């Protein structure tokens, strides 16, 4: 039976959605593995979050497209069983079997190579297993699909796979936290960025005047246009206190929503990433009100001669 343009594009889109879904599913599970079993030499928390968000978003949308197209194509197969033998379908099925088989072979070769090289970390083994199981499942399904006659069994498998994908996407809420938790973390990152900006202005004030201001309002500069930042959620000013009589020790305080070392879910971060950082100081903080105490070292920040 000849295939129509409708058959060609429907099958092409369905298999394209399948490939994207599989890659996104593997990328999502890899991001979970990296977050739960981080590599101390190369784990970047914010990059892991971005990968999880992208992989989850792509998987939810594209996998839904794949399921819908598979259901529509399956209805045509039930009405016209001869369509299962159209050339475009058989080519795409055998191409998928070929890609899955090559992926399994390369995955096993990589596993043995890295094992002989001494790299048998838990993170690496789990990643290899994810690729092996996913590619193996795709290969088994389409090898079985070439020979099956029972359409009801495909519907059952569709529900099982959909449940697996749903669990994988929902797992992100437990591993890295809910969207509300991540939004709270971004507010805390903004607070740290504001405090770093204020600290930079305080040090600049010290270098110009050989002392620190008594109040933050003294940092205002109408010429440069600098205005004191405020808390992004409450719009309240940040706290500042001059501690020592020699004018070199001060505190900056803010009220945080999250703990910087446990920003959400099951992931723990030993060194939080602050992309807006001005100084690479220690900005770890618990949830709640917390003050950072700083001492200006005259040797590191000598007063400028006017």
C-alpha positions in Angstrom: 0.0 0.0 0.0 1.3 3.4 -1.0 1.8 6.1 1.5 0.1 9.5 1.1 1.8 12.9 2.0 -0.3 12.9 5.1 1.1 9.5 6.2 4.7 10.6 5.4 4.5 13.8 7.5 2.5 12.2 10.3 5.0 9.4 10.7 8.0 11.7 10.3 6.7 14.1 13.0 5.9 11.2 15.3 9.3 9.6 15.1 11.0 13.1 15.3 9.0 13.6 18.5 10.1 10.2 19.7 13.8 11.0 19.2 13.5 14.4 21.0 11.6 12.8 23.9 14.2 10.1 24.4 17.1 12.6 24.3 15.2 14.9 26.8 14.3 12.0 29.0 18.0 10.9 29.2 19.2 14.5 29.7 16.7 14.9 32.6 17.7 11.8 34.3 21.4 12.7 33.9 20.7 16.1 35.5 19.1 14.4 38.4 22.1 12.1 38.8 24.5 15.0 38.7 22.5 16.9 41.3 22.1 13.9 43.7 25.7 12.6 43.1 27.7 15.7 42.2 31.2 15.6 40.9 33.2 17.7 43.3 35.4 18.8 40.4 32.8 19.9 37.9 29.3 20.4 39.4 27.6 23.7 38.6 24.4 24.0 40.5 22.7 26.7 38.4 23.7 24.9 35.2 22.1 21.7 36.5 18.9 23.6 37.3 18.8 25.1 33.8 19.2 21.6 32.3 16.4 20.2 34.4 14.1 23.1 33.5 14.8 22.7 29.7 14.6 18.9 29.6 11.4 18.9 31.6 9.8 21.5 29.4 10.8 19.8 26.2 9.8 16.4 27.5 6.3 17.5 28.6 5.4 19.2 25.3 7.1 16.9 22.8 6.2 13.6 24.5 2.6 14.8 24.5 2.8 15.4 20.8 4.3 11.9 20.3 1.5 10.2 22.3 -1.2 12.2 20.4 0.3 11.3 17.0 0.7 7.7 18.0 -2.9 7.5 19.0 -4.1 9.1 15.7 -1.9 6.8 13.6 -3.0 3.8 15.7 -6.7 4.6 14.9 -5.9 4.5 11.2 -4.1 1.2 11.6 -7.2 -0.2 13.2 -9.4 1.1 10.4 -7.0 0.1 7.6 -4.6 -2.6 8.9 -2.7 -2.6 5.6 -1.3 0.9 6.5 1.1 -0.8 9.0 3.1 -2.0 6.0 3.5 1.4 4.2 7.1 2.1 3.3 7.6 5.2 5.3 6.7 3.5 8.5 8.9 0.5 8.0 11.9 2.7 7.0 11.4 4.8 10.2 11.0 1.8 12.4 14.1 0.1 11.1 16.0 3.4 11.3 14.9 3.6 15.0 16.1 0.0 15.6 19.4 0.8 14.0 19.9 4.0 16.1 18.9 2.2 19.3 21.2 -0.7 18.6 24.2 1.5 17.8 23.5 3.5 21.0 23.5 0.3 23.1 26.7 -0.9 21.5 28.5 2.5 22.0 27.2 2.7 25.6 28.6 -0.7 26.5 31.9 0.0 24.8 32.1 3.3 26.7 31.3 1.5 30.0 34.1 -1.0 29.4 36.6 1.6 28.3 36.0 3.9 31.3 36.1 0.8 33.6 39.5 -0.1 32.3 40.6 3.5 32.7 39.6 3.4 36.4 36.5 5.6 36.1 33.8 3.6 37.8 32.1 6.3 39.9 28.5 5.9 40.8 27.5 8.9 38.7 29.1 7.5 35.6 27.6 4.0 36.1 24.1 5.4 36.7 24.4 7.5 33.5 25.4 4.5 31.5 22.5 2.5 32.9 20.1 5.2 32.0 21.2 5.2 28.4 21.3 1.4 28.2 17.8 0.9 29.7 16.2 3.7 27.6 17.8 2.6 24.3 17.0 -1.0 25.1 13.4 -0.2 25.9 13.1 1.7 22.5 14.7 -1.2 20.6 12.5 -3.8 22.3 9.3 -1.9 21.8 9.8 -1.3 18.0 11.1 -4.8 17.4 8.0 -6.1 19.1 5.8 -3.6 17.3 6.9 -5.0 13.9 5.3 -8.3 14.8 2.4 -7.6 17.1 -1.2 -8.0 16.1 -2.8 -6.9 19.4 -3.6 -3.1 19.4 -4.9 -3.1 23.0 -1.4 -4.1 24.3 0.0 -0.9 22.7 -2.5 1.2 24.6 -1.4 -0.4 27.9 2.3 0.2 27.1 1.4 3.8 26.2 -0.1 4.4 29.7 2.9 2.7 31.4 5.4 4.9 29.5 3.4 8.0 30.1 3.4 7.2 33.8 7.2 6.8 33.8 7.7 10.1 32.0 5.3 11.8 34.5 7.2 10.4 37.5 10.5 11.5 35.9 9.2 15.1 35.5 7.6 15.2 38.9 10.8 13.9 40.4 12.3 17.4 39.9 10.0 18.8 42.5 11.6 16.5 45.1 15.2 16.7 43.9 15.6 20.4 43.2 12.5 21.9 44.7 9.2 23.3 43.4 9.0 26.4 41.1 8.0 28.4 44.2 11.1 27.3 46.0 13.3 28.1 43.0 11.7 31.6 42.8 12.4 32.1 46.5 16.0 31.1 45.8 16.3 33.7 43.0 15.0 36.4 45.3 17.7 35.4 47.8 20.3 35.6 45.0 19.1 39.1 44.3 19.4 40.0 48.0 23.0 38.7 48.0 23.7 40.7 44.8 22.3 43.9 46.4 24.5 43.4 49.5 27.5 42.8 47.4 26.8 46.1 45.5 26.4 47.9 48.8 29.7 46.4 50.1 31.5 47.6 47.0 30.2 51.1 47.6 31.2 50.9 51.3 34.8 49.9 50.4 34.9 52.7 47.8 33.7 55.1 50.5 36.4 53.9 52.9 39.2 54.3 50.3 38.1 57.8 49.5 37.4 59.0 53.0 39.5 56.7 55.2 36.4 55.8 57.2 33.0 54.1 56.8 29.7 55.9 56.8 27.5 55.9 59.9 24.4 55.4 57.7 23.8 53.8 54.3 22.2 57.0 53.1 25.6 58.6 52.9 26.4 56.3 50.0 23.9 58.1 47.8 25.5 59.8 44.8 23.4 62.1 42.7 26.1 62.5 40.1 26.7 58.7 39.4 23.0 58.1 40.0 23.6 55.4 42.6 20.5 54.6 44.7 20.4 52.2 47.6 18.8 48.9 46.6 15.9 47.5 48.6 14.7 44.0 49.4 13.1 42.8 46.1 10.1 41.2 47.9 9.3 43.5 50.8 10.8 46.8 49.4 12.4 47.3 52.8 15.9 48.8 53.1 18.8 46.5 54.0 20.3 46.8 57.5 23.7 48.3 58.0 25.6 48.8 61.3 29.1 50.2 62.0 30.6 48.0 64.6 34.1 49.3 65.5 35.2 52.6 66.7 38.1 52.7 64.2 35.5 52.6 61.4 36.7 49.4 59.7 34.2 46.8 60.9 30.6 46.7 59.7 27.6 44.4 59.3 25.1 44.0 56.4 21.9 42.2 57.2 19.0 40.8 55.2 16.1 38.4 55.7 16.4 35.3 53.5 13.8 32.8 52.5 16.1 29.8 51.8 19.2 28.3 53.1 22.0 28.8 50.6 23.5 25.3 51.2 20.1 23.6 50.8 18.3 25.7 48.3 15.5 23.3 47.5 14.7 19.6 47.4 17.3 16.9 48.2 20.2 18.8 46.7 22.9 20.3 49.0 25.3 22.9 47.7 28.6 23.5 49.5 29.4 26.7 47.5 26.3 28.5 46.1 26.7 30.2 42.8 26.0 34.0 42.8 26.3 35.1 39.2 26.0 38.8 40.1 28.9 38.6 42.5 31.2 41.7 42.8 33.5 40.1 45.4 34.1 36.4 45.9 33.4 36.6 49.6 31.6 34.1 51.7 27.9 34.8 51.2 26.5 31.5 52.7 23.4 32.2 54.7 20.6 30.3 56.6 16.9 31.0 56.1 15.7 34.1 58.1 17.5 37.2 59.2 21.2 37.0 58.9 24.1 39.5 59.1 27.4 39.4 57.3 30.2 41.0 59.2 33.1 42.4 57.3 36.4 44.0 58.3 38.1 46.4 55.9 41.8 45.6 55.6 43.8 48.8 54.9 46.5 46.8 53.2 44.1 45.3 50.7 42.0 48.4 50.3 44.4 51.3 51.1 42.9 54.8 51.2 43.4 56.8 48.1 45.5 59.9 48.1 43.5 62.9 47.0 
